[in-house]
Amino acid sequence: MISLKGLSKRYGDRMAVDELTLEVRPGAVTGFLGPNGAGKSTTMRMILGLDRPTAGTALIGGVPYHRIRYPLQKVGALLDARALHPGRSGHAHLVAMARSNGIARGRVAEVLETVGLGEAARKRAGALSLGMSQRLGIACALLGDPEVVMFDEPVNGLDPDGVRWVRHLMRSLADEGRTVFVSSHLMSEMQLTADHLVVLGKGRLILDAPLAEVIARSSLTAVVVRTPHAADLAVRLKAGGVAVERVGENELVATGVAIERVGDLAHEAGIRLHELRTREASLEQAYQELTASSVEYGAQKAGV
Ligand SMILES: Nc1ncnc2c1ncn2[C@@H]1O[C@H](COP(=O)(O)OP(=O)(O)OP(=O)(O)O)[C@@H](O)[C@H]1O
């Protein structure tokens, strides 16, 4: 579990992170979203003790990072896959990290197996492709078998196989009961990976909610109905207070209503249906609505 309370970071007159309070829970993948400069990396750096907060606290399992005796065994992070010394092999890096962190040497082979690096682990880190560097960075993060893992943009620059691999890895880490906190700009990927979303805008928390709820709340999530009596059904639905639009000879789209209610109203009216389904908004669409409304909200608050 990661717990942030009033976490803030000021650079000059700019608040990079502004009173962030939230909990990132175990057993789930939490996606960390926000436009460039929203404060995601700064937040992750403060959690890892790499930046000192201006105010507030960041705790991992109830303890600040700098008070954890063997940090790698509590939290593993991939912030920058190219940060390793380029002249050393991945294997040598892992052995050195294990030694200085009280981790059994046998764990090195285990994590190399997990990330599927194979013989490439013997190459100089600087000679690895981006995908291989990413795997090595993830091996470093997993070395201490930590209960919390944090990844900053882990799929940046990866090919589709690499992206899929990272997605499955995050899912299995969460299924093992770990806390998985991952930042990304790729909405389509987050929709496939995350259980929960945290969204930042200009350093502030805009949203902290389950992915399914975010999608369901979007105005673009709708109930699609196909019936030979579309005009009749539209009248019935409107009478029942449902916002509905006729989009074809036999098709209606209703918004802001549960699929069950549409089915019940049709049944009560004795109208035959040929299709009744939910059309979900994409995370991309839901995210755009959300950030647009938070921009308006911010402007109103500022009296603009
Ligand atoms: N060392 C620093 N000195 C001054 N300003 C900084 C520093 N680090 C970050 N900032 C500023 O803090 C704000 C938040 O940056 P941060 O990198 O945390 O955002 P981000 O959400 O991770 O962005 P991105 O998606 O582009 O990685 C930005 O305005 C950035 O310019």
The ligand as an SDF file (V2000), in Angstrom:
LIG
                    3D

 31 33  0  0  0  0  0  0  0  0999 V2000
   13.9420   19.4290  -10.9870 N   0  0  0  0  0  0  0  0  0  0  0  0
   12.9800   20.2770  -11.3640 C   0  0  0  0  0  0  0  0  0  0  0  0
   13.1600   21.6180  -11.3060 N   0  0  0  0  0  0  0  0  0  0  0  0
   12.1760   22.4700  -11.6580 C   0  0  0  0  0  0  0  0  0  0  0  0
   10.9680   22.0860  -12.1040 N   0  0  0  0  0  0  0  0  0  0  0  0
   10.7310   20.7730  -12.2020 C   0  0  0  0  0  0  0  0  0  0  0  0
   11.7120   19.7960  -11.8350 C   0  0  0  0  0  0  0  0  0  0  0  0
   11.1750   18.5610  -12.0250 N   0  0  0  0  0  0  0  0  0  0  0  0
    9.9180   18.7490  -12.4990 C   0  0  0  0  0  0  0  0  0  0  0  0
    9.6580   20.0710  -12.6060 N   0  0  0  0  0  0  0  0  0  0  0  0
    8.3780   20.6660  -13.0430 C   0  0  0  0  0  0  0  0  0  0  0  0
    7.3500   20.0920  -12.2860 O   0  0  0  0  0  0  0  0  0  0  0  0
    6.1780   19.8710  -13.0780 C   0  0  0  0  0  0  0  0  0  0  0  0
    5.7870   18.4050  -13.0100 C   0  0  0  0  0  0  0  0  0  0  0  0
    6.7310   17.6210  -13.7360 O   0  0  0  0  0  0  0  0  0  0  0  0
    6.6920   16.0280  -13.8100 P   0  0  0  0  0  0  0  0  0  0  0  0
    7.8910   15.5890  -14.5980 O   0  0  0  0  0  0  0  0  0  0  0  0
    6.5100   15.4740  -12.4480 O   0  0  0  0  0  0  0  0  0  0  0  0
    5.3580   15.7900  -14.6430 O   0  0  0  0  0  0  0  0  0  0  0  0
    4.8660   14.4380  -15.3490 P   0  0  0  0  0  0  0  0  0  0  0  0
    3.3980   14.3610  -15.0690 O   0  0  0  0  0  0  0  0  0  0  0  0
    5.7010   13.2940  -14.9300 O   0  0  0  0  0  0  0  0  0  0  0  0
    5.1010   14.7850  -16.8710 O   0  0  0  0  0  0  0  0  0  0  0  0
    5.4510   13.7820  -18.1000 P   0  0  0  0  0  0  0  0  0  0  0  0
    4.1760   13.1140  -18.4470 O   0  0  0  0  0  0  0  0  0  0  0  0
    5.8710   14.7550  -19.1620 O   0  0  0  0  0  0  0  0  0  0  0  0
    6.5290   12.8670  -17.6630 O   0  0  0  0  0  0  0  0  0  0  0  0
    6.5320   20.3630  -14.4800 C   0  0  0  0  0  0  0  0  0  0  0  0
    6.0670   21.6790  -14.6060 O   0  0  0  0  0  0  0  0  0  0  0  0
    8.0460   20.3210  -14.4970 C   0  0  0  0  0  0  0  0  0  0  0  0
    8.5490   21.2860  -15.3830 O   0  0  0  0  0  0  0  0  0  0  0  0
  1  2  1  0
  2  3  1  0
  2  7  2  0
  3  4  2  0
  4  5  1  0
  5  6  2  0
  6  7  1  0
  6 10  1  0
  7  8  1  0
  8  9  2  0
  9 10  1  0
 10 11  1  0
 11 12  1  0
 11 30  1  0
 12 13  1  0
 13 14  1  0
 13 28  1  0
 14 15  1  0
 15 16  1  0
 16 17  2  0
 16 18  1  0
 16 19  1  0
 19 20  1  0
 20 21  2  0
 20 22  1  0
 20 23  1  0
 23 24  1  0
 24 25  2  0
 24 26  1  0
 24 27  1  0
 28 29  1  0
 28 30  1  0
 30 31  1  0
M  END
$$$$
